[in-house]
Amino acid sequence: MSQQQISLPAKLINGGVAGIVGVTCVFPIDLVKTRLQNQRSGQQVYKNMMDCLVKTVRSDGYFGMYRGAAVNLTLVTPEKAIKLAANDFFRHFLSKDGKGLNVFKEMLAGCGAGTCQVIITTPMEMLKIQLQDAGRLAAQQRKTTMVTPTKLGATAAVLSRSYNVGPATVVMKVSATQIAQELLRTQGIQGLYKGLGATLMRDVPFSVVYFPLFAHLNKLGQPSPEENAPFYHSFFAGCIAGSTAAVAVNPCDVIKTRLQSLNRGANEETYNGVVDCVSKIMRKEGPSAFLKGAGCRALVIAPLFGIAQVMYFVGVGEFILGYTPFNLYSS
């Protein structure tokens, strides 16, 4: 494997550029996904994706759609770098005999990449979800004149400042830094890693599906075995593989979102782990609840991974560092 392929600085640049561009484009849809996944049957604030976007803009303004984006923009660079570099490492390790990887080994490499990325993904998602869901809780509280917030120890004292106090709605924005500090103070580092098991349940299968599927789709666009596919083919291959994997693991994403939400609205149940969460959702909302936000998630992941693969295969980072020339059509 060449220096161009294993260069960690180049991976960081590729991951950073792809992540920043991708998150900026799709974050409002990601916010909608979180809010749709968290609302319970009989307590719907939003009817669908468009209804959620319109209501968010009306209540919070345009920039309200980007609540929690700063967390993603900060941590998406190392997350994407770890994911792509780990997949490369495991693919290289599993193909030391010089032969191409079979599907099982490709899935094994994806599994390794998904496992590695949760180091960054879990705290990033934990903080992002609190900020994204604050607007849904505030909207729910505006619909009901009386709210009884769920008490979750000392953490709720900080998070409740985002929501209602008394009959009137008072929204005091809480930053990701404040939430992180309170979690570290009250629960230690494990507070930031709440929902780690559910994150692994989502990200490992996602990578197992995504990386082999992308590799095979991208190979269809290669002019010859020695040349890479043009950038537009890598983009569409990333979009198709990403959206397919996203929908496939959406039930795990719903579970993760529910488990990582620290604050809940009136009459919203709490969960004691993955099994309890699955049981309660099945009993109270039915199997269709596991597909909440699936369309939004596909719309988020498709361009995000399409852009990431274009940056990666074109070699923006390698070009900036002077390793390779810049070529859009055959990187």
C-alpha positions, 0 to 999 in steps of 0.5 A: 500500500502506497504512502498516498493511501496510508497517509493519516494527514491526507485522511484527516484533510479528506475527512475534514473537507468531506465532513464539513461540506456534507454536514453543512448541506444535510444537517437540517435533515439530520435534525428532522430525523432525530426529532421524528425518531424521538416523538412517540405515538399519540404525542406527535408534534410533526407530521412528516419531514417537511412539516418538521422543517417548516415548524422549526424555521417558524419557531427557531429561524433558519439557523435553528435547523443547525442546532448541534451542527457545531459538534458535528463540524468539530468531530466529523473530521477525526470520525471520517478519518478513522472510518476511512483509514481503519477500513483501508488498514483492515483491507490491507491487512486481510489481503497480505497474500496479494489476492483480492478480497472476497466479500466476507473479508470486505465485510470483516474490514468494514466491521473493524472500521465501524468498531473503531469509529465509535470512539468519536461517534458516540460522544458526538451523537450524544451531544448532538442529539440533546441539542437537536431534540430540544426544539421538539420538547419545547414545541411539545410543551407549547402544545400542552400547558403543563409539563412534567419533565423526566428527572434524570439526576443532576444532568437534567438540571443543566439540560432542563434549561433548554425547555419549559419552566412553568406555564410559559415557555422559556427557552434558554439555549444550552451549549454542547460544552455545558452538557459535556461538562455536566456529564463529566462532572456527574457521571464521568467519561462514561456519561459521554459514552451512554448508548455505546452498545446501541452505537456499535449495533448501528455502525458495525452493521452499517460499515459491513454493508456499506464498504463492500457494496461501495467497493463493488459499485465503484469497481463498475466505473473503473475503465481498467483494473489499474485505474480508479473510477471517475469522481462522479461514479464514486459519488453515486456509488457512495450515495447508493451504498450509503442510503442502502446501508442507512435504511438497513440499520435504521431500527438500530438508529432509532434505538440509539437515539431513544437511549441517548436522549437525556431529557424527555417530554411529558408521559414519555417513557425511559429505557433501561438498555437496548432490550428494554427499549426494543420491548417498549417500542414494540409494545407501545408503538409497533414495528413501524416505529423502528422505521421512523426517520428512515427516509431522512436518514437515507437523504442525510447519509447518501450525499454525506458518503458520496462527498466523502468518497469523492474527496477520498478517491480524488485525493484532495488531501494528497494533492494539498500535501503534494503526494499526487496531482489533482485529477477529477476523472481518474484519481 
